[in-house]
Amino acid sequence: MSDPVSHQDRLEIEAAVYRRLVEHLREKTEVQNIDLMNLADFCRNCLSKWYVAAAREKGIEVDYEQARETVYGMPYAQWKSHYQKEASAEQKKAFAEGQARRGEG
C-alpha cells in the first residue's frame, strides 16, 4: 500500500509537530527538565542537542546556545533564572537510577 502523504507533506507535518512540541514545553514551565528526563528520557536540552545535530547533518553550524534559545524561547540563562527549581532528592535519585539502567551512570 502506498503512503498517501508526500515526502514534502511529511516534512511539513513533522516540522509543525516539532513546533507544537516546543511551544507546549515553553508553556509548561512548571515541568522541570529532570521530570522530563525521569519520565521520557529526554528534555529541552536534548531537543537542543538534536537540533544542533540535525543542522550539522545538513552542513549548517548552529551553536548549542542558539539552539537552546530556539527551544526555550529565550536565552537559557534567563529561562533557568525564571523557571528552574532545585531538583528534589527524589528527582535526583530517580535520575541516577535511570542513568544506571541505561548504563550511563
Buried (B, 14 or more C-beta within 10 A) or exposed (E): EEEEEEEEEEEEEEEEEBEEEBEEBBEEEEBBBBBBBBEEEEBBBBBBBBBBEEBEEEEEEBEEEBBBBBBBBBEBEEBBEEBEEEBEEEBEEBBEEBEEEEEEE
